Amino acid sequence: MANIRYDRINEEVKKTISEIVRDMKDPRVSPMTTIMSAEVTNDQKQAKVKVSVYDKDDAVREETVAALNRAAGFIRRELGGRMELRQLPQLKFILDNSIEYSVRISGILRELERERTGE
């Protein structure tokens, strides 16, 4: 029963942070930024937020995550204004490469399929 509650909190935090990031006017944050997940600890003191940035340049991805970490206080304050939580968690943004990995695997599979069919 408690897991369902924490899953709901994680999903709501993810959705709210996504809205906040989308509304931000920071030019260092890439417009192709997606919040993949938010994992709030049971005591709600910390939250690990996984971010995916769709860009070929590693520097852009890393700069976006760094900018989000620098803006964590602002995002946390906005989160408190939009959600009712017992305690506002400290936010830590981490780069998530799962989309890039999926695209790469998909390309490899397409290439193998072309070789198999002889195209």
Backbone atoms as SQL, in Angstrom:
CREATE TABLE atoms (id INTEGER PRIMARY KEY, chain TEXT, resi INTEGER, resn TEXT, atom TEXT, x REAL, y REAL, z REAL);
INSERT INTO atoms VALUES
  (1, 'A', 1, 'MET', 'N', 0.817, -1.196, 0.000),
  (2, 'A', 1, 'MET', 'CA', 0.000, 0.000, 0.000),
  (3, 'A', 1, 'MET', 'C', 0.859, 1.259, 0.000),
  (4, 'A', 2, 'ALA', 'N', 1.948, 1.229, 0.771),
  (5, 'A', 2, 'ALA', 'CA', 2.827, 2.392, 0.830),
  (6, 'A', 2, 'ALA', 'C', 3.523, 2.622, -0.504),
  (7, 'A', 3, 'ASN', 'N', 3.856, 1.539, -1.215),
  (8, 'A', 3, 'ASN', 'CA', 4.520, 1.683, -2.509),
  (9, 'A', 3, 'ASN', 'C', 3.651, 2.439, -3.502),
  (10, 'A', 4, 'ILE', 'N', 2.367, 2.202, -3.471),
  (11, 'A', 4, 'ILE', 'CA', 1.456, 2.890, -4.384),
  (12, 'A', 4, 'ILE', 'C', 1.493, 4.395, -4.098),
  (13, 'A', 5, 'ARG', 'N', 1.525, 4.756, -2.829),
  (14, 'A', 5, 'ARG', 'CA', 1.576, 6.166, -2.446),
  (15, 'A', 5, 'ARG', 'C', 2.862, 6.804, -2.949),
  (16, 'A', 6, 'TYR', 'N', 4.001, 6.132, -2.769),
  (17, 'A', 6, 'TYR', 'CA', 5.279, 6.697, -3.203),
  (18, 'A', 6, 'TYR', 'C', 5.364, 6.758, -4.722),
  (19, 'A', 7, 'ASP', 'N', 4.798, 5.784, -5.406),
  (20, 'A', 7, 'ASP', 'CA', 4.760, 5.837, -6.871),
  (21, 'A', 7, 'ASP', 'C', 3.949, 7.034, -7.347),
  (22, 'A', 8, 'ARG', 'N', 2.845, 7.295, -6.663),
  (23, 'A', 8, 'ARG', 'CA', 2.018, 8.451, -7.020),
  (24, 'A', 8, 'ARG', 'C', 2.760, 9.761, -6.778),
  (25, 'A', 9, 'ILE', 'N', 3.455, 9.839, -5.648),
  (26, 'A', 9, 'ILE', 'CA', 4.238, 11.044, -5.340),
  (27, 'A', 9, 'ILE', 'C', 5.327, 11.238, -6.382),
  (28, 'A', 10, 'ASN', 'N', 6.052, 10.157, -6.720),
  (29, 'A', 10, 'ASN', 'CA', 7.115, 10.239, -7.725),
  (30, 'A', 10, 'ASN', 'C', 6.563, 10.732, -9.064),
  (31, 'A', 11, 'GLU', 'N', 5.437, 10.188, -9.474),
  (32, 'A', 11, 'GLU', 'CA', 4.856, 10.570, -10.767),
  (33, 'A', 11, 'GLU', 'C', 4.387, 12.022, -10.754),
  (34, 'A', 12, 'GLU', 'N', 3.798, 12.451, -9.655),
  (35, 'A', 12, 'GLU', 'CA', 3.322, 13.833, -9.555),
  (36, 'A', 12, 'GLU', 'C', 4.493, 14.818, -9.523),
  (37, 'A', 13, 'VAL', 'N', 5.565, 14.466, -8.802),
  (38, 'A', 13, 'VAL', 'CA', 6.755, 15.315, -8.773),
  (39, 'A', 13, 'VAL', 'C', 7.356, 15.408, -10.172),
  (40, 'A', 14, 'LYS', 'N', 7.437, 14.281, -10.861),
  (41, 'A', 14, 'LYS', 'CA', 7.971, 14.258, -12.236),
  (42, 'A', 14, 'LYS', 'C', 7.153, 15.171, -13.147),
  (43, 'A', 15, 'LYS', 'N', 5.842, 15.051, -13.084),
  (44, 'A', 15, 'LYS', 'CA', 4.970, 15.847, -13.941),
  (45, 'A', 15, 'LYS', 'C', 5.100, 17.341, -13.632),
  (46, 'A', 16, 'THR', 'N', 5.148, 17.683, -12.360),
  (47, 'A', 16, 'THR', 'CA', 5.237, 19.082, -11.964),
  (48, 'A', 16, 'THR', 'C', 6.589, 19.684, -12.338),
  (49, 'A', 17, 'ILE', 'N', 7.678, 18.950, -12.103),
  (50, 'A', 17, 'ILE', 'CA', 9.010, 19.449, -12.491),
  (51, 'A', 17, 'ILE', 'C', 9.083, 19.612, -14.004),
  (52, 'A', 18, 'SER', 'N', 8.476, 18.696, -14.743),
  (53, 'A', 18, 'SER', 'CA', 8.459, 18.802, -16.204),
  (54, 'A', 18, 'SER', 'C', 7.783, 20.101, -16.642),
  (55, 'A', 19, 'GLU', 'N', 6.667, 20.447, -16.003),
  (56, 'A', 19, 'GLU', 'CA', 5.980, 21.694, -16.332),
  (57, 'A', 19, 'GLU', 'C', 6.841, 22.905, -15.986),
  (58, 'A', 20, 'ILE', 'N', 7.511, 22.849, -14.835),
  (59, 'A', 20, 'ILE', 'CA', 8.361, 23.965, -14.409),
  (60, 'A', 20, 'ILE', 'C', 9.514, 24.164, -15.390),
  (61, 'A', 21, 'VAL', 'N', 10.170, 23.072, -15.783),
  (62, 'A', 21, 'VAL', 'CA', 11.305, 23.155, -16.713),
  (63, 'A', 21, 'VAL', 'C', 10.840, 23.683, -18.068),
  (64, 'A', 22, 'ARG', 'N', 9.672, 23.249, -18.505),
  (65, 'A', 22, 'ARG', 'CA', 9.141, 23.718, -19.789),
  (66, 'A', 22, 'ARG', 'C', 8.857, 25.220, -19.745),
  (67, 'A', 23, 'ASP', 'N', 8.452, 25.739, -18.575),
  (68, 'A', 23, 'ASP', 'CA', 8.135, 27.161, -18.433),
  (69, 'A', 23, 'ASP', 'C', 9.375, 28.032, -18.202),
  (70, 'A', 24, 'MET', 'N', 10.507, 27.415, -17.877),
  (71, 'A', 24, 'MET', 'CA', 11.729, 28.178, -17.599),
  (72, 'A', 24, 'MET', 'C', 12.224, 28.893, -18.852),
  (73, 'A', 25, 'LYS', 'N', 12.820, 30.041, -18.641),
  (74, 'A', 25, 'LYS', 'CA', 13.328, 30.843, -19.762),
  (75, 'A', 25, 'LYS', 'C', 14.847, 30.799, -19.842),
  (76, 'A', 26, 'ASP', 'N', 15.475, 29.821, -19.222),
  (77, 'A', 26, 'ASP', 'CA', 16.936, 29.726, -19.178),
  (78, 'A', 26, 'ASP', 'C', 17.464, 29.243, -20.531),
  (79, 'A', 27, 'PRO', 'N', 18.308, 30.037, -21.212),
  (80, 'A', 27, 'PRO', 'CA', 18.820, 29.623, -22.525),
  (81, 'A', 27, 'PRO', 'C', 19.801, 28.451, -22.437),
  (82, 'A', 28, 'ARG', 'N', 20.333, 28.172, -21.245),
  (83, 'A', 28, 'ARG', 'CA', 21.260, 27.043, -21.092),
  (84, 'A', 28, 'ARG', 'C', 20.541, 25.699, -21.081),
  (85, 'A', 29, 'VAL', 'N', 19.228, 25.725, -20.845),
  (86, 'A', 29, 'VAL', 'CA', 18.440, 24.497, -20.823),
  (87, 'A', 29, 'VAL', 'C', 17.922, 24.238, -22.231),
  (88, 'A', 30, 'SER', 'N', 18.305, 23.104, -22.789),
  (89, 'A', 30, 'SER', 'CA', 17.903, 22.747, -24.148),
  (90, 'A', 30, 'SER', 'C', 16.379, 22.607, -24.232),
  (91, 'A', 31, 'PRO', 'N', 15.784, 23.066, -25.346),
  (92, 'A', 31, 'PRO', 'CA', 14.333, 22.900, -25.505),
  (93, 'A', 31, 'PRO', 'C', 13.935, 21.434, -25.702),
  (94, 'A', 32, 'MET', 'N', 14.901, 20.574, -25.972),
  (95, 'A', 32, 'MET', 'CA', 14.626, 19.143, -26.172),
  (96, 'A', 32, 'MET', 'C', 14.898, 18.353, -24.885),
  (97, 'A', 33, 'THR', 'N', 14.552, 18.936, -23.744),
  (98, 'A', 33, 'THR', 'CA', 14.778, 18.314, -22.445),
  (99, 'A', 33, 'THR', 'C', 13.506, 17.626, -21.977),
  (100, 'A', 34, 'THR', 'N', 13.659, 16.388, -21.523),
  (101, 'A', 34, 'THR', 'CA', 12.539, 15.607, -21.017),
  (102, 'A', 34, 'THR', 'C', 12.878, 15.083, -19.632),
  (103, 'A', 35, 'ILE', 'N', 11.939, 15.214, -18.719),
  (104, 'A', 35, 'ILE', 'CA', 12.102, 14.623, -17.392),
  (105, 'A', 35, 'ILE', 'C', 11.635, 13.177, -17.503),
  (106, 'A', 36, 'MET', 'N', 12.559, 12.236, -17.296),
  (107, 'A', 36, 'MET', 'CA', 12.254, 10.819, -17.458),
  (108, 'A', 36, 'MET', 'C', 11.636, 10.206, -16.204),
  (109, 'A', 37, 'SER', 'N', 12.177, 10.550, -15.044),
  (110, 'A', 37, 'SER', 'CA', 11.634, 10.008, -13.803),
  (111, 'A', 37, 'SER', 'C', 12.078, 10.871, -12.636),
  (112, 'A', 38, 'ALA', 'N', 11.361, 10.717, -11.540),
  (113, 'A', 38, 'ALA', 'CA', 11.724, 11.367, -10.278),
  (114, 'A', 38, 'ALA', 'C', 11.592, 10.319, -9.193),
  (115, 'A', 39, 'GLU', 'N', 12.632, 10.160, -8.411),
  (116, 'A', 39, 'GLU', 'CA', 12.627, 9.183, -7.326),
  (117, 'A', 39, 'GLU', 'C', 12.801, 9.942, -6.013),
  (118, 'A', 40, 'VAL', 'N', 11.710, 10.115, -5.297),
  (119, 'A', 40, 'VAL', 'CA', 11.730, 10.808, -4.014),
  (120, 'A', 40, 'VAL', 'C', 11.965, 9.767, -2.922),
  (121, 'A', 41, 'THR', 'N', 12.870, 10.077, -1.992),
  (122, 'A', 41, 'THR', 'CA', 13.132, 9.145, -0.896),
  (123, 'A', 41, 'THR', 'C', 11.902, 9.054, 0.005),
  (124, 'A', 42, 'ASN', 'N', 11.832, 7.988, 0.792),
  (125, 'A', 42, 'ASN', 'CA', 10.673, 7.767, 1.659),
  (126, 'A', 42, 'ASN', 'C', 10.446, 8.905, 2.646),
  (127, 'A', 43, 'ASP', 'N', 11.518, 9.528, 3.120),
  (128, 'A', 43, 'ASP', 'CA', 11.375, 10.640, 4.061),
  (129, 'A', 43, 'ASP', 'C', 11.172, 11.984, 3.347),
  (130, 'A', 44, 'GLN', 'N', 11.138, 11.975, 2.032),
  (131, 'A', 44, 'GLN', 'CA', 10.902, 13.143, 1.173),
  (132, 'A', 44, 'GLN', 'C', 11.940, 14.240, 1.364),
  (133, 'A', 45, 'LYS', 'N', 13.162, 13.869, 1.736),
  (134, 'A', 45, 'LYS', 'CA', 14.207, 14.871, 1.906),
  (135, 'A', 45, 'LYS', 'C', 15.011, 15.082, 0.640),
  (136, 'A', 46, 'GLN', 'N', 15.079, 14.070, -0.226),
  (137, 'A', 46, 'GLN', 'CA', 15.851, 14.175, -1.456),
  (138, 'A', 46, 'GLN', 'C', 15.069, 13.564, -2.611),
  (139, 'A', 47, 'ALA', 'N', 15.355, 14.060, -3.798),
  (140, 'A', 47, 'ALA', 'CA', 14.752, 13.517, -5.011),
  (141, 'A', 47, 'ALA', 'C', 15.810, 13.472, -6.099),
  (142, 'A', 48, 'LYS', 'N', 15.911, 12.312, -6.727),
  (143, 'A', 48, 'LYS', 'CA', 16.812, 12.140, -7.863),
  (144, 'A', 48, 'LYS', 'C', 15.946, 12.232, -9.120),
  (145, 'A', 49, 'VAL', 'N', 16.252, 13.221, -9.965),
  (146, 'A', 49, 'VAL', 'CA', 15.453, 13.471, -11.163),
  (147, 'A', 49, 'VAL', 'C', 16.301, 13.128, -12.381),
  (148, 'A', 50, 'LYS', 'N', 15.847, 12.147, -13.154),
  (149, 'A', 50, 'LYS', 'CA', 16.572, 11.739, -14.356),
  (150, 'A', 50, 'LYS', 'C', 16.071, 12.544, -15.544),
  (151, 'A', 51, 'VAL', 'N', 17.035, 13.124, -16.273),
  (152, 'A', 51, 'VAL', 'CA', 16.745, 14.040, -17.368),
  (153, 'A', 51, 'VAL', 'C', 17.352, 13.489, -18.653),
  (154, 'A', 52, 'SER', 'N', 16.568, 13.528, -19.718),
  (155, 'A', 52, 'SER', 'CA', 17.066, 13.146, -21.032),
  (156, 'A', 52, 'SER', 'C', 17.073, 14.387, -21.917),
  (157, 'A', 53, 'VAL', 'N', 18.191, 14.597, -22.599),
  (158, 'A', 53, 'VAL', 'CA', 18.326, 15.740, -23.508),
  (159, 'A', 53, 'VAL', 'C', 18.624, 15.166, -24.881),
  (160, 'A', 54, 'TYR', 'N', 17.721, 15.416, -25.816),
  (161, 'A', 54, 'TYR', 'CA', 17.898, 14.885, -27.166),
  (162, 'A', 54, 'TYR', 'C', 18.750, 15.850, -27.973),
  (163, 'A', 55, 'ASP', 'N', 20.047, 15.568, -28.001),
  (164, 'A', 55, 'ASP', 'CA', 20.996, 16.386, -28.746),
  (165, 'A', 55, 'ASP', 'C', 22.227, 15.528, -29.009),
  (166, 'A', 56, 'LYS', 'N', 22.822, 15.675, -30.172),
  (167, 'A', 56, 'LYS', 'CA', 24.008, 14.879, -30.497),
  (168, 'A', 56, 'LYS', 'C', 25.248, 15.353, -29.754),
  (169, 'A', 57, 'ASP', 'N', 25.261, 16.607, -29.359),
  (170, 'A', 57, 'ASP', 'CA', 26.418, 17.194, -28.694),
  (171, 'A', 57, 'ASP', 'C', 26.393, 16.888, -27.193),
  (172, 'A', 58, 'ASP', 'N', 27.414, 16.180, -26.711),
  (173, 'A', 58, 'ASP', 'CA', 27.502, 15.839, -25.292),
  (174, 'A', 58, 'ASP', 'C', 27.599, 17.094, -24.425),
  (175, 'A', 59, 'ALA', 'N', 28.267, 18.123, -24.920),
  (176, 'A', 59, 'ALA', 'CA', 28.427, 19.350, -24.143),
  (177, 'A', 59, 'ALA', 'C', 27.072, 19.999, -23.864),
  (178, 'A', 60, 'VAL', 'N', 26.165, 19.973, -24.835),
  (179, 'A', 60, 'VAL', 'CA', 24.832, 20.559, -24.650),
  (180, 'A', 60, 'VAL', 'C', 24.069, 19.782, -23.586),
  (181, 'A', 61, 'ARG', 'N', 24.154, 18.451, -23.650),
  (182, 'A', 61, 'ARG', 'CA', 23.466, 17.619, -22.658),
  (183, 'A', 61, 'ARG', 'C', 23.993, 17.889, -21.259),
  (184, 'A', 62, 'GLU', 'N', 25.315, 17.926, -21.121),
  (185, 'A', 62, 'GLU', 'CA', 25.913, 18.144, -19.805),
  (186, 'A', 62, 'GLU', 'C', 25.638, 19.554, -19.292),
  (187, 'A', 63, 'GLU', 'N', 25.655, 20.540, -20.170),
  (188, 'A', 63, 'GLU', 'CA', 25.370, 21.919, -19.765),
  (189, 'A', 63, 'GLU', 'C', 23.914, 22.064, -19.318),
  (190, 'A', 64, 'THR', 'N', 23.004, 21.356, -19.984),
  (191, 'A', 64, 'THR', 'CA', 21.598, 21.410, -19.589),
  (192, 'A', 64, 'THR', 'C', 21.414, 20.847, -18.182),
  (193, 'A', 65, 'VAL', 'N', 22.032, 19.713, -17.904),
  (194, 'A', 65, 'VAL', 'CA', 21.917, 19.103, -16.570),
  (195, 'A', 65, 'VAL', 'C', 22.570, 20.001, -15.520),
  (196, 'A', 66, 'ALA', 'N', 23.717, 20.583, -15.855),
  (197, 'A', 66, 'ALA', 'CA', 24.395, 21.495, -14.925),
  (198, 'A', 66, 'ALA', 'C', 23.518, 22.719, -14.647),
  (199, 'A', 67, 'ALA', 'N', 22.878, 23.256, -15.677),
  (200, 'A', 67, 'ALA', 'CA', 22.000, 24.417, -15.505),
  (201, 'A', 67, 'ALA', 'C', 20.797, 24.060, -14.628),
  (202, 'A', 68, 'LEU', 'N', 20.253, 22.863, -14.814),
  (203, 'A', 68, 'LEU', 'CA', 19.135, 22.433, -13.976),
  (204, 'A', 68, 'LEU', 'C', 19.572, 22.274, -12.522),
  (205, 'A', 69, 'ASN', 'N', 20.774, 21.745, -12.306),
  (206, 'A', 69, 'ASN', 'CA', 21.275, 21.607, -10.938),
  (207, 'A', 69, 'ASN', 'C', 21.511, 22.975, -10.299),
  (208, 'A', 70, 'ARG', 'N', 21.966, 23.952, -11.099),
  (209, 'A', 70, 'ARG', 'CA', 22.143, 25.306, -10.569),
  (210, 'A', 70, 'ARG', 'C', 20.796, 25.960, -10.268),
  (211, 'A', 71, 'ALA', 'N', 19.769, 25.607, -11.014),
  (212, 'A', 71, 'ALA', 'CA', 18.435, 26.176, -10.818),
  (213, 'A', 71, 'ALA', 'C', 17.582, 25.323, -9.874),
  (214, 'A', 72, 'ALA', 'N', 18.185, 24.355, -9.205),
  (215, 'A', 72, 'ALA', 'CA', 17.429, 23.434, -8.347),
  (216, 'A', 72, 'ALA', 'C', 16.664, 24.167, -7.249),
  (217, 'A', 73, 'GLY', 'N', 17.239, 25.211, -6.691),
  (218, 'A', 73, 'GLY', 'CA', 16.548, 25.982, -5.652),
  (219, 'A', 73, 'GLY', 'C', 15.287, 26.643, -6.182),
  (220, 'A', 74, 'PHE', 'N', 15.396, 27.250, -7.359),
  (221, 'A', 74, 'PHE', 'CA', 14.229, 27.868, -7.996),
  (222, 'A', 74, 'PHE', 'C', 13.168, 26.816, -8.301),
  (223, 'A', 75, 'ILE', 'N', 13.587, 25.684, -8.869),
  (224, 'A', 75, 'ILE', 'CA', 12.648, 24.615, -9.227),
  (225, 'A', 75, 'ILE', 'C', 11.991, 24.057, -7.963),
  (226, 'A', 76, 'ARG', 'N', 12.759, 23.927, -6.909),
  (227, 'A', 76, 'ARG', 'CA', 12.232, 23.418, -5.639),
  (228, 'A', 76, 'ARG', 'C', 11.175, 24.377, -5.077),
  (229, 'A', 77, 'ARG', 'N', 11.444, 25.675, -5.130),
  (230, 'A', 77, 'ARG', 'CA', 10.487, 26.662, -4.641),
  (231, 'A', 77, 'ARG', 'C', 9.196, 26.621, -5.468),
  (232, 'A', 78, 'GLU', 'N', 9.340, 26.518, -6.785),
  (233, 'A', 78, 'GLU', 'CA', 8.165, 26.408, -7.658),
  (234, 'A', 78, 'GLU', 'C', 7.390, 25.117, -7.371),
  (235, 'A', 79, 'LEU', 'N', 8.111, 24.050, -7.125),
  (236, 'A', 79, 'LEU', 'CA', 7.487, 22.765, -6.790),
  (237, 'A', 79, 'LEU', 'C', 6.648, 22.900, -5.524),
  (238, 'A', 80, 'GLY', 'N', 7.189, 23.611, -4.530),
  (239, 'A', 80, 'GLY', 'CA', 6.456, 23.836, -3.283),
  (240, 'A', 80, 'GLY', 'C', 5.202, 24.662, -3.488),
  (241, 'A', 81, 'GLY', 'N', 5.243, 25.590, -4.435),
  (242, 'A', 81, 'GLY', 'CA', 4.068, 26.407, -4.718),
  (243, 'A', 81, 'GLY', 'C', 2.986, 25.663, -5.474),
  (244, 'A', 82, 'ARG', 'N', 3.377, 24.654, -6.233),
  (245, 'A', 82, 'ARG', 'CA', 2.418, 23.930, -7.063),
  (246, 'A', 82, 'ARG', 'C', 1.927, 22.629, -6.444),
  (247, 'A', 83, 'MET', 'N', 2.653, 22.108, -5.459),
  (248, 'A', 83, 'MET', 'CA', 2.284, 20.828, -4.835),
  (249, 'A', 83, 'MET', 'C', 2.248, 20.980, -3.325),
  (250, 'A', 84, 'GLU', 'N', 1.426, 20.172, -2.695),
  (251, 'A', 84, 'GLU', 'CA', 1.407, 20.126, -1.240),
  (252, 'A', 84, 'GLU', 'C', 2.149, 18.873, -0.803),
  (253, 'A', 85, 'LEU', 'N', 3.372, 19.063, -0.358),
  (254, 'A', 85, 'LEU', 'CA', 4.170, 17.956, 0.151),
  (255, 'A', 85, 'LEU', 'C', 4.498, 18.228, 1.609),
  (256, 'A', 86, 'ARG', 'N', 4.640, 17.160, 2.379),
  (257, 'A', 86, 'ARG', 'CA', 5.003, 17.305, 3.779),
  (258, 'A', 86, 'ARG', 'C', 6.328, 18.033, 3.915),
  (259, 'A', 87, 'GLN', 'N', 7.255, 17.670, 3.050),
  (260, 'A', 87, 'GLN', 'CA', 8.581, 18.292, 3.052),
  (261, 'A', 87, 'GLN', 'C', 9.040, 18.413, 1.601),
  (262, 'A', 88, 'LEU', 'N', 9.642, 19.545, 1.263),
  (263, 'A', 88, 'LEU', 'CA', 10.154, 19.725, -0.099),
  (264, 'A', 88, 'LEU', 'C', 11.503, 19.035, -0.220),
  (265, 'A', 89, 'PRO', 'N', 11.653, 18.154, -1.191),
  (266, 'A', 89, 'PRO', 'CA', 12.935, 17.450, -1.328),
  (267, 'A', 89, 'PRO', 'C', 14.006, 18.316, -1.975),
  (268, 'A', 90, 'GLN', 'N', 15.261, 18.053, -1.620),
  (269, 'A', 90, 'GLN', 'CA', 16.401, 18.628, -2.327),
  (270, 'A', 90, 'GLN', 'C', 16.464, 17.921, -3.679),
  (271, 'A', 91, 'LEU', 'N', 16.626, 18.660, -4.760),
  (272, 'A', 91, 'LEU', 'CA', 16.606, 18.085, -6.103),
  (273, 'A', 91, 'LEU', 'C', 18.019, 17.864, -6.627),
  (274, 'A', 92, 'LYS', 'N', 18.237, 16.704, -7.205),
  (275, 'A', 92, 'LYS', 'CA', 19.512, 16.361, -7.850),
  (276, 'A', 92, 'LYS', 'C', 19.172, 15.860, -9.247),
  (277, 'A', 93, 'PHE', 'N', 19.623, 16.580, -10.265),
  (278, 'A', 93, 'PHE', 'CA', 19.344, 16.208, -11.651),
  (279, 'A', 93, 'PHE', 'C', 20.493, 15.356, -12.189),
  (280, 'A', 94, 'ILE', 'N', 20.119, 14.251, -12.849),
  (281, 'A', 94, 'ILE', 'CA', 21.093, 13.299, -13.384),
  (282, 'A', 94, 'ILE', 'C', 20.747, 13.045, -14.847),
  (283, 'A', 95, 'LEU', 'N', 21.780, 13.005, -15.693),
  (284, 'A', 95, 'LEU', 'CA', 21.581, 12.749, -17.114),
  (285, 'A', 95, 'LEU', 'C', 21.189, 11.292, -17.343),
  (286, 'A', 96, 'ASP', 'N', 20.124, 11.078, -18.104),
  (287, 'A', 96, 'ASP', 'CA', 19.640, 9.738, -18.442),
  (288, 'A', 96, 'ASP', 'C', 19.849, 9.527, -19.940),
  (289, 'A', 97, 'ASN', 'N', 20.656, 8.552, -20.289),
  (290, 'A', 97, 'ASN', 'CA', 20.963, 8.283, -21.695),
  (291, 'A', 97, 'ASN', 'C', 20.134, 7.151, -22.285),
  (292, 'A', 98, 'SER', 'N', 19.043, 6.783, -21.673),
  (293, 'A', 98, 'SER', 'CA', 18.274, 5.623, -22.137),
  (294, 'A', 98, 'SER', 'C', 17.678, 5.836, -23.531),
  (295, 'A', 99, 'ILE', 'N', 17.244, 7.050, -23.861),
  (296, 'A', 99, 'ILE', 'CA', 16.674, 7.287, -25.197),
  (297, 'A', 99, 'ILE', 'C', 17.772, 7.163, -26.246),
  (298, 'A', 100, 'GLU', 'N', 18.921, 7.760, -25.987),
  (299, 'A', 100, 'GLU', 'CA', 20.049, 7.667, -26.914),
  (300, 'A', 100, 'GLU', 'C', 20.457, 6.205, -27.111),
  (301, 'A', 101, 'TYR', 'N', 20.493, 5.464, -26.027),
  (302, 'A', 101, 'TYR', 'CA', 20.844, 4.040, -26.084),
  (303, 'A', 101, 'TYR', 'C', 19.818, 3.272, -26.914),
  (304, 'A', 102, 'SER', 'N', 18.535, 3.571, -26.717),
  (305, 'A', 102, 'SER', 'CA', 17.477, 2.902, -27.476),
  (306, 'A', 102, 'SER', 'C', 17.572, 3.197, -28.967),
  (307, 'A', 103, 'VAL', 'N', 17.873, 4.449, -29.306),
  (308, 'A', 103, 'VAL', 'CA', 18.016, 4.830, -30.714),
  (309, 'A', 103, 'VAL', 'C', 19.195, 4.087, -31.334),
  (310, 'A', 104, 'ARG', 'N', 20.301, 3.988, -30.589),
  (311, 'A', 104, 'ARG', 'CA', 21.481, 3.289, -31.096),
  (312, 'A', 104, 'ARG', 'C', 21.194, 1.797, -31.314),
  (313, 'A', 105, 'ILE', 'N', 20.529, 1.163, -30.370),
  (314, 'A', 105, 'ILE', 'CA', 20.179, -0.255, -30.495),
  (315, 'A', 105, 'ILE', 'C', 19.221, -0.461, -31.665),
  (316, 'A', 106, 'SER', 'N', 18.265, 0.437, -31.823),
  (317, 'A', 106, 'SER', 'CA', 17.324, 0.350, -32.930),
  (318, 'A', 106, 'SER', 'C', 18.053, 0.441, -34.272),
  (319, 'A', 107, 'GLY', 'N', 19.031, 1.334, -34.370),
  (320, 'A', 107, 'GLY', 'CA', 19.826, 1.455, -35.596),
  (321, 'A', 107, 'GLY', 'C', 20.623, 0.194, -35.884),
  (322, 'A', 108, 'ILE', 'N', 21.193, -0.395, -34.848),
  (323, 'A', 108, 'ILE', 'CA', 21.948, -1.646, -35.026),
  (324, 'A', 108, 'ILE', 'C', 21.025, -2.749, -35.504),
  (325, 'A', 109, 'LEU', 'N', 19.835, -2.850, -34.935),
  (326, 'A', 109, 'LEU', 'CA', 18.879, -3.881, -35.353),
  (327, 'A', 109, 'LEU', 'C', 18.420, -3.674, -36.796),
  (328, 'A', 110, 'ARG', 'N', 18.204, -2.398, -37.181),
  (329, 'A', 110, 'ARG', 'CA', 17.831, -2.126, -38.582),
  (330, 'A', 110, 'ARG', 'C', 18.948, -2.542, -39.528),
  (331, 'A', 111, 'GLU', 'N', 20.199, -2.241, -39.143),
  (332, 'A', 111, 'GLU', 'CA', 21.353, -2.601, -39.963),
  (333, 'A', 111, 'GLU', 'C', 21.462, -4.124, -40.096),
  (334, 'A', 112, 'LEU', 'N', 21.265, -4.839, -39.011),
  (335, 'A', 112, 'LEU', 'CA', 21.307, -6.307, -39.061),
  (336, 'A', 112, 'LEU', 'C', 20.193, -6.855, -39.936),
  (337, 'A', 113, 'GLU', 'N', 19.024, -6.259, -39.872),
  (338, 'A', 113, 'GLU', 'CA', 17.911, -6.690, -40.709),
  (339, 'A', 113, 'GLU', 'C', 18.208, -6.452, -42.190),
  (340, 'A', 114, 'ARG', 'N', 18.850, -5.316, -42.511),
  (341, 'A', 114, 'ARG', 'CA', 19.209, -5.043, -43.907),
  (342, 'A', 114, 'ARG', 'C', 20.235, -6.061, -44.400),
  (343, 'A', 115, 'GLU', 'N', 21.201, -6.389, -43.546),
  (344, 'A', 115, 'GLU', 'CA', 22.210, -7.388, -43.942),
  (345, 'A', 115, 'GLU', 'C', 21.578, -8.767, -44.139),
  (346, 'A', 116, 'ARG', 'N', 20.609, -9.091, -43.296),
  (347, 'A', 116, 'ARG', 'CA', 19.952, -10.395, -43.379),
  (348, 'A', 116, 'ARG', 'C', 19.122, -10.530, -44.656),
  (349, 'A', 117, 'THR', 'N', 18.449, -9.446, -45.057),
  (350, 'A', 117, 'THR', 'CA', 17.612, -9.495, -46.249),
  (351, 'A', 117, 'THR', 'C', 18.419, -9.235, -47.513),
  (352, 'A', 118, 'GLY', 'N', 19.670, -8.817, -47.389),
  (353, 'A', 118, 'GLY', 'CA', 20.517, -8.617, -48.550),
  (354, 'A', 118, 'GLY', 'C', 20.341, -7.293, -49.265),
  (355, 'A', 119, 'GLU', 'N', 19.836, -6.286, -48.594),
  (356, 'A', 119, 'GLU', 'CA', 19.632, -4.972, -49.243),
  (357, 'A', 119, 'GLU', 'C', 20.888, -4.150, -49.231);
